[in-house]
C-alpha cells in the first residue's frame, strides 16, 4: 500500500511539474523586447569612415549609420546608436548592451560559435580599381599595365599571385602614397579595398575609380545574439526589401560611390 501511495505521489509531482512548465511563458525573443521598448539599440563604428564616423556637426554618419536608421524605421521604433570599437562590439552584444551590431562586421567560423548573423547588407572587398575607360576585367588584362599597391598589404600579396609577368606592380609605403600615385597618373590602376576607393572618390570627385575585378571578398553582416530567430528573420526581411526597392543601392552609392553588388550572401 505504501508503494502505491509513493507511486501516486510521484505521479502527482510529475503532473504538477508538467503543468508548471506549460504555465511558463515562452522565452522572449529580442524582437519582442525591441517592439515592447519601442527602441532598438545598435552598435555602430565610431572611427571607420565611410561606415561610421563623426560628421562636421559631430553627429554619427556613414553607411552603417544609415543602415541602423533604416532598420529602426522599418521596425517602427526609435534607434539608439551605441558607438563601439572592433574589440568591444561583440561583448556589448553578448552582455545585452545592444540588440544588434551594424559595424562593418565580417562573418567567420569563430564568431559564428558565439553570435548569429543576418544576410549581408554591405560589400567589403579588395580588388583592382581604375577609370571607366580602362579595359580590365580579369587578372590577365593587367598585362602591360601599371598597378599601384601598398607594400605588404593583403592586396599586395593577392595581386602578386595573379598578375602576369609583364604587369608593372608599383609598391608604395602607405595608402596615402598609393592613392596619390593613382590620382597623379603615375599608375593606371590601383589594387586596394573598396573603402580606400571610396576615400579616393571623396578626395577627388572627378576621379571615379571603378571596380574592375575582385581579389578577395568579406562582406558585412549584422550580428545578433543566438536564440533570436524572430529578430533574425525580421531583419533579414528588411534587408531583402531594402535591396528590392533600391534603398540599399542608394546607401552604397552614397557612401562607397559604387552600386550594390548583386551577389551579396543571404
N, C-alpha and C positions, 0 to 999 in steps of 0.2 A: 504493500500500500504506500509505504514511504517512497518507494521508487517511482510509483505512478505520480504521486504528488510532486516529486522532484522534476519528472518529465513535463508535467503540466506547467510547473513554474518556469522551466527553461523555454518551453514553447511560448509562454506569455512574454518573456523577455525578448525573444526573437521578434515576435509580432510588434511589440512596443517599439523596438529599435527600428523596425521597418517603417512603421507609421511616422516615427520621428524624422527619419531620413526623408520621407516623402514630404513632410511639412517644411523642410529646409528650402529656402529659395535657391534657384539655380545660381551658380557662380556668375557674378556680374562681369560683363564684357566691357572693355574700355569704351566702346561706342555708347553703351548705356550711361556710363559715368559722364562722358562728354556732353551728351544731349541733356542730361539732368542738370549739369552745372551751367549749361549754355555757354561754355567757353572751352577752347582746346588749347593746350599748352604745347608749343612746338619748339624744339631745339633747332637753332639756326646758326650758321657760321658768323663770326664777328670780324674776321680779318682775312677773308679769302675771296677777293673780287675775281670774277663778276658774280660769284654765287652768293656772297654776303659780305657787306662791309658798311661802314658809316658813310652816309651821303653828306653833301655840303651843309645840310641842316642838322647833321649829327644823328639823323634817323636811319635805321637799318634799311638797306636797299640791296637788290640783287636778284638773281634767278630764284634762289631758294626762298627769299622773302616773298616774291610774287607767288611762288607755288604754295607757300604756307597760307597766304591770304586767299588763294583760290580754293584750297581745301576747306578752310573755315567758312567761306561764302557758300559753298555747295552743301555744307552740313547745316547751314543756318545758325551758326554760333559765332561768338566773338573769338578773336585769336589773341593769345598771349605769347609773344616772341621771347624765347629764352636764349640769349647768346651763349654759345658753348665753344670749346676747343675740340680738336681731334681726340685729345686724350680723355676728356670727361663726358663726351656726348653719350656714349653707351651707358656708363654708370648713372647718368642723370635719368635715362630711360628706365633702367633696372630698379632704381630707387623711387620711381614714380614722381620725380620732379617734373617730368614732361610726359606727354601722351604719345608723341611722335618725334622722330628725328628726321628733319629735312636739312641735311648739312653735307651735301656732296658725298654721300656715304656709299662706298662700294660694297658689293656682296662677295663674301668669301666663306670658305668652309669653317674657319674658326669662329667668325661672327654668327654663322647660322646655327652654331651649337647653343648660343645664348639668347639670340633675338630672332624675330621673324622679319621678313621683308615684303614689300608690296611689289607691283610691277615697276619697271624702270620709268623714270619721268624726265631724265636729262641725259644727254650724251656727255661722255668724258673719255677722250681718246687721244692717242698720239698718232700723228700722220704726217704726210708731206703736203705742204700748202704752197700755193703760188697764184699768180694772177690768172684771170679768166682765160686769157689767150695762150696760156702755157699748155701745150698738148701732152699732158701727162695723166695717165690713168692707172698705171701699174709700175712695178719696180723696173721692168725692162726699159720703160720710157725715160728713165733717168740717164740713159746713155748720152754722154757728151754734155750733160747739164751740170751747173754748179749748185750745190745744195749746202746751205748753212745749217750748222747744228752746234749745240752747246756741248763742249768736250766732257765726256764721261756720263752724260745724261742717258736715260733709258733710250731716248731716240737715237743717240749716237751708236749705241750697241745694235739697235734694231736696223738702222739704215746701213750700217757696215756689213750686215749679214746678207742684205738683199740687193744692194746697188751693184750695177755692172762694173766691170773693172775700169772702164773709161769714164765713169762718173767722177766729177771733181767734188769731193766732200771737204768742205772748209770748216774747220773746228774752231770755235771761239770759247773764251774762258767763262763767260756768263751769259745769261739770257738777254740782258740789255745789249751786249755787244753783238750777239747773234741777230737780234731784231734790227739793230742799226745797220748791219751789213745788208740785210734784206731790203730795208727801206731805201738805202742809198744805191741799190742796184748792184752791189758787189757780188751778191749771189742771186741766182734766178729763182730759187726755191728755198724753202725753209722746212726742216724737219723738227717738229715741236708738238706741244699739246694744244688742244683746241682752246684752252683757257688763255695760253700765250697768244694764239692767233687772234682771239678777241681783244687782247690788250694792244696788239698791233693796229687793229681797226680803230680802237679808241684813240690811239696816239695820232694816227694819220688816216682820217676817213676816206681820203682819196685812194689809198691803197687798200684793196679789198682781197686779202688772201683767201682763196677758196680751197677747201679740202680736195686733194687730188686722189689720194688713196690712204687707207688706214694701216698703221703699223701695229698697233695694239689697242684694245678696247676695254674699258672698265666703266660702264655706265653707272649713273647714280640711282639709288633706290631709297625709298622711305622706310625707316626702321620702326618697328613696334614690338612690344613685349609678346612673348609666346603666350598661347592660350587666349587669343583675342580674335577669333575668326570673323566675328561680325564687323569689327573695326577694319580688319584687313580687307574683307570683301567690299565694304563701303568705299574705302579709299581707292581700291582698285577700280571700282565702278566710276569714281570721279576722274581718275587718271584717264580711263578709256574714253569717257565723254569729252574730256578736255582735248584729247588727241583728235577725236572725231570732229569737234566743232571748231577747231583751229586755235583755241586759246593757248594750248601748249606750244604750238608753232609760233605764235606771236611772242611768247616769252623767250623762246630760243633765239628768234631773230633780234629781239630787243637786247639781250644780254650777251649772246655769243656771236651775233652777226651772221648766223647761218641757219638754214632750215632745220627742222627737227628730223633726224634720220628715221626712215620707215622701219628699221629693223631693231628698234629698242626691245629688249626682252620683256615678256609678260609673265 
